[in-house]
Amino acid sequence: MSKTERQRPCEQDEIKRRSNFDPVEENFTPEQAALEASRCLNCKNPLCRKGCPVSVDIPSFIQKVKEGNIQSAGEIIRESNMLPSVCGRVCPQERQCESKCVLGIKGESVAIGALERYVGDNSAPVKTQIKENGKKVAIVGSGCAGMSAAADLRNAGFEVSVFEALHELGGVLRYGIPPFRLPRTVLDREIESLKEIGVKFYKNVIVGKSITLNQLKEEGYDAIFICSGAGLPKMLGVAGENLNGVYSANEFLTRVNLMHANEPDTPTPLKVGKKAAIIGGGNVAMDAARTAVRVGYKEVYIVYRRTEEELPARKEEIRHAKEEGIIFKLLHSPVEILGKDGFVESIKLEVMELGEPDESGRRRPVPTGKFDTMDVDAVIVSLGTGPNPIIQQSATKENIDIETDKKGYIIINENGETSVKDIYAGGDVAPRGESTAINAMGAGKTAAKAIIEALCTAKV
């Protein structure tokens, strides 16, 4: 076993970072990267690779880091993952590749995510000669699934057009994840690499409104990949939810990350008060809470109906939130939002206790009949999202019968195929497993492979 301690990136001072959106974590230094890479045992049966949804050859890229050949390490990663700088920052490696590392049995696993980020930031995609095949594919959405599929399809010779509903590219990576976790320069660099190989991007195009699926087919697209995400927020369903100062986490983060609502002279200003309550305990809740601190709320609370042990957010995100002064109000569940003159004034919470485990394996929160009221002037609801129904509704009007489940998610098979020939789907609009960047990328790669096999005589 390795006797070298796991390397940890330097972090921005926890007080200073409360007032800026600069990255919290720095990259490894070359010396740290080499030391961390030296910890890898290069197992004959690399379980870490089996834990990666896109099967990155982890031992091989780490071996190249050991040798100091960062460009080769990047080339190995990009054979499976075109967005290493993104995934190295936002993927839950502790539940995926790192959870399988044998060093983690008795100690700490290799910091695979931090090494991937380092390699992604310090290497460049290799430009290859693309042999055009005369086929066209339309991709609906420019998030992880869309970018992953675009890369594979373009490299296979397809003309690829990506249609994005918003005025900026990147999907949830842009509007959902704050810059202190994913710097915009990193995201822009990854998108630029796709443009350089000939992927075409069209912004401000809502497929289902601006253009229909039938119109895409009429324009000569041989296949369509729908990866429009899940942007429809789930709300509490309690009294007072329509008061000013109540946001979905999706809206709140989009206002700040995409519309710059916290900056002076913005066309979409954000009214910032003193106290904010974020309802939920996942990564998005942590992003919303940490963003609320940075835009100026003096007291920020995470209100969660279970205990800290059941929090679904990444441990690092919880730690960062605590360091930044966020208060965790656990075993509480909102029952009513109270207001005055149309604005939020307080929130009524019921005290919970834990009962027997539910279908997720976590102990079920049980109401106690005891209540607590907390003064707040903002409530940000982070209970997940569902699929926006625009595309499905438009498809129905066009007599395109895309099968969906009772929640509105598109039903696909193991190859990403929908019920309609030459229409594929993946990512959060057609979820298969945990909603993460790398799983969405895996869905994009799966759909791309199926499209290539369906439309090309030569199998890839």
Backbone hydrogen bonds, N-H to C=O, Kabsch-Sander energy under -0.5 kcal/mol:
donor,donor_aa,acceptor,acceptor_aa,energy
12,Q,24,V,-3.0
17,R,13,D,-2.6
18,R,15,I,-1.0
19,S,16,K,-1.5
20,N,17,R,-1.2
24,V,180,F,-2.0
26,E,10,C,-3.1
33,A,29,T,-2.7
34,A,30,P,-2.2
35,L,31,E,-2.2
36,E,32,Q,-3.0
37,A,33,A,-2.6
38,S,34,A,-1.7
39,R,35,L,-0.6
39,R,36,E,-1.3
40,C,37,A,-1.4
47,L,45,N,-1.2
49,R,46,P,-0.7
50,K,46,P,-0.9
51,G,47,L,-1.3
52,C,49,R,-1.2
55,S,52,C,-1.7
58,I,56,V,-2.1
61,F,57,D,-2.0
62,I,58,I,-2.4
63,Q,59,P,-2.1
64,K,60,S,-1.6
65,V,61,F,-1.6
66,K,62,I,-2.3
67,E,63,Q,-1.8
68,G,65,V,-1.2
69,N,64,K,-2.5
70,I,68,G,-1.1
73,A,69,N,-1.7
74,G,70,I,-2.4
75,E,71,Q,-2.1
76,I,72,S,-2.1
77,I,73,A,-2.1
78,R,74,G,-2.7
79,E,75,E,-0.7
79,E,76,I,-0.7
80,S,77,I,-2.1
81,N,77,I,-2.7
87,C,83,L,-2.8
88,G,84,P,-2.5
89,R,86,V,-1.5
90,V,86,V,-2.1
91,C,87,C,-1.9
93,Q,91,C,-1.9
95,R,92,P,-2.2
96,Q,92,P,-0.6
96,Q,93,Q,-1.1
98,E,93,Q,-1.3
99,S,93,Q,-1.0
99,S,96,Q,-0.5
100,K,96,Q,-0.7
100,K,97,C,-1.3
101,C,97,C,-0.5
101,C,98,E,-0.7
104,G,101,C,-1.5
105,I,102,V,-1.6
106,K,103,L,-0.5
107,G,103,L,-1.4
112,I,110,V,-2.4
115,L,111,A,-2.0
116,E,112,I,-2.6
117,R,113,G,-2.4
118,Y,114,A,-2.2
119,V,115,L,-2.6
120,G,116,E,-2.9
121,D,117,R,-2.3
122,N,118,Y,-1.1
123,S,120,G,-0.7
128,T,126,V,-0.6
130,I,128,T,-0.5
132,E,130,I,-0.8
133,N,157,G,-2.6
134,G,157,G,-0.6
137,V,159,E,-2.6
138,A,223,A,-2.3
139,I,161,S,-3.1
140,V,225,F,-3.0
141,G,139,I,-0.9
141,G,163,F,-2.2
147,M,143,G,-2.8
148,S,144,C,-2.4
149,A,145,A,-2.4
150,A,146,G,-2.4
151,A,147,M,-2.1
152,D,148,S,-1.9
153,L,149,A,-2.7
154,R,150,A,-2.5
155,N,151,A,-2.2
156,A,152,D,-1.0
157,G,154,R,-1.9
158,F,153,L,-2.3
159,E,135,K,-3.0
160,V,158,F,-0.7
161,S,137,V,-2.2
162,V,200,K,-3.3
163,F,139,I,-3.3
163,F,161,S,-0.5
164,E,162,V,-0.6
164,E,202,Y,-3.2
173,L,170,G,-1.6
174,R,171,G,-1.7
175,Y,171,G,-2.3
176,G,172,V,-1.9
177,I,172,V,-1.5
181,R,178,P,-1.8
182,L,178,P,-2.2
186,V,183,P,-0.7
187,L,183,P,-1.7
188,D,184,R,-2.9
189,R,185,T,-1.8
190,E,186,V,-1.9
191,I,187,L,-2.2
192,E,188,D,-2.6
193,S,189,R,-1.6
194,L,190,E,-0.9
194,L,191,I,-0.7
195,K,191,I,-1.8
196,E,192,E,-2.2
197,I,193,S,-0.7
197,I,194,L,-0.6
198,G,195,K,-1.5
199,V,194,L,-2.2
200,K,160,V,-2.6
202,Y,162,V,-2.9
204,N,166,L,-2.4
205,V,164,E,-2.6
206,I,204,N,-0.5
207,V,205,V,-0.9
208,G,211,I,-3.6
209,K,206,I,-2.5
210,S,206,I,-2.4
211,I,206,I,-1.1
216,L,212,T,-1.8
217,K,213,L,-2.1
218,E,214,N,-2.4
219,E,215,Q,-1.5
220,G,217,K,-1.7
221,Y,216,L,-1.8
222,D,136,K,-2.1
223,A,136,K,-1.1
224,I,422,D,-2.3
225,F,138,A,-2.8
226,I,224,I,-0.6
226,I,424,Y,-3.2
227,C,140,V,-2.3
227,C,225,F,-0.7
232,L,386,G,-2.7
234,K,384,G,-2.2
235,M,233,P,-0.5
239,A,335,V,-0.6
241,E,238,V,-1.2
243,L,240,G,-1.5
244,N,342,G,-2.8
246,V,243,L,-1.5
247,Y,245,G,-0.6
247,Y,379,V,-2.9
249,A,381,V,-2.9
252,F,248,S,-2.6
253,L,249,A,-2.8
254,T,250,N,-2.1
255,R,251,E,-2.8
256,V,252,F,-1.7
257,N,253,L,-3.4
258,L,254,T,-1.9
259,M,254,T,-1.8
260,H,256,V,-0.9
261,A,255,R,-2.5
263,E,260,H,-1.8
266,T,263,E,-1.0
270,L,261,A,-1.3
272,V,270,L,-0.8
273,G,271,K,-0.5
276,A,299,E,-2.3
277,A,378,A,-2.4
278,I,276,A,-0.5
278,I,301,Y,-3.3
279,I,277,A,-0.6
279,I,380,I,-2.8
280,G,278,I,-0.7
280,G,303,V,-2.4
286,M,282,G,-1.9
287,D,283,N,-2.5
288,A,284,V,-2.6
289,A,285,A,-2.6
290,R,286,M,-2.7
291,T,287,D,-2.0
292,A,288,A,-2.5
293,V,289,A,-1.9
294,R,290,R,-1.4
295,V,291,T,-2.0
296,G,292,A,-0.7
296,G,293,V,-0.8
297,Y,292,A,-2.2
298,K,274,K,-0.9
299,E,274,K,-2.6
301,Y,276,A,-2.7
302,I,327,I,-2.9
303,V,278,I,-3.3
303,V,301,Y,-0.6
304,Y,302,I,-0.6
304,Y,329,K,-1.9
310,E,307,T,-1.1
311,L,308,E,-1.3
313,A,281,G,-1.6
318,I,314,R,-2.1
319,R,315,K,-2.6
320,H,316,E,-2.7
321,A,317,E,-2.3
322,K,318,I,-2.4
323,E,319,R,-2.5
324,E,320,H,-1.6
325,G,322,K,-1.8
326,I,321,A,-2.2
327,I,300,V,-2.9
329,K,302,I,-3.0
329,K,327,I,-0.7
330,L,328,F,-1.0
331,L,304,Y,-0.7
331,L,306,R,-2.0
332,H,304,Y,-1.9
333,S,350,E,-2.1
335,V,348,K,-2.8
336,E,348,K,-1.3
337,I,239,A,-2.9
338,L,336,E,-0.5
338,L,346,S,-2.6
340,K,343,F,-2.4
343,F,340,K,-1.8
344,V,244,N,-2.3
345,E,338,L,-3.2
346,S,338,L,-2.1
347,I,374,M,-2.3
348,K,336,E,-3.2
349,L,372,D,-3.8
350,E,333,S,-3.3
351,V,370,K,-2.9
352,M,331,L,-2.6
353,E,366,V,-2.1
355,G,364,R,-3.7
358,D,362,R,-3.0
361,G,358,D,-1.9
364,R,356,E,-3.1
366,V,353,E,-3.8
368,T,351,V,-1.8
372,D,349,L,-2.9
374,M,347,I,-2.5
376,V,345,E,-1.0
377,D,275,K,-2.4
378,A,275,K,-0.7
379,V,245,G,-2.5
380,I,277,A,-2.9
381,V,247,Y,-3.1
381,V,379,V,-0.6
382,S,279,I,-2.8
382,S,380,I,-0.6
383,L,234,K,-0.6
386,G,232,L,-3.5
393,Q,389,P,-3.0
394,S,390,I,-2.5
395,A,391,I,-2.7
396,T,392,Q,-2.0
397,K,393,Q,-1.8
398,E,394,S,-1.3
399,N,396,T,-1.7
400,I,395,A,-3.3
401,D,399,N,-0.7
402,I,400,I,-1.7
403,E,401,D,-0.7
405,D,409,Y,-2.4
408,G,405,D,-1.8
410,I,429,V,-2.5
411,I,403,E,-2.5
413,N,417,E,-1.7
416,G,413,N,-2.0
418,T,423,I,-2.2
423,I,420,V,-1.9
424,Y,224,I,-3.4
425,A,416,G,-2.4
426,G,226,I,-1.8
429,V,426,G,-0.6
430,A,427,G,-1.6
436,T,434,E,-1.4
440,A,436,T,-2.2
441,M,437,A,-2.2
442,G,438,I,-2.2
443,A,439,N,-2.1
444,G,440,A,-2.1
445,K,441,M,-2.4
446,T,442,G,-2.4
447,A,443,A,-2.3
448,A,444,G,-2.4
449,K,445,K,-2.4
450,A,446,T,-2.0
451,I,447,A,-2.6
452,I,448,A,-2.6
453,E,449,K,-2.3
454,A,450,A,-2.1
455,L,451,I,-2.4
456,C,452,I,-2.0
459,K,457,T,-0.6
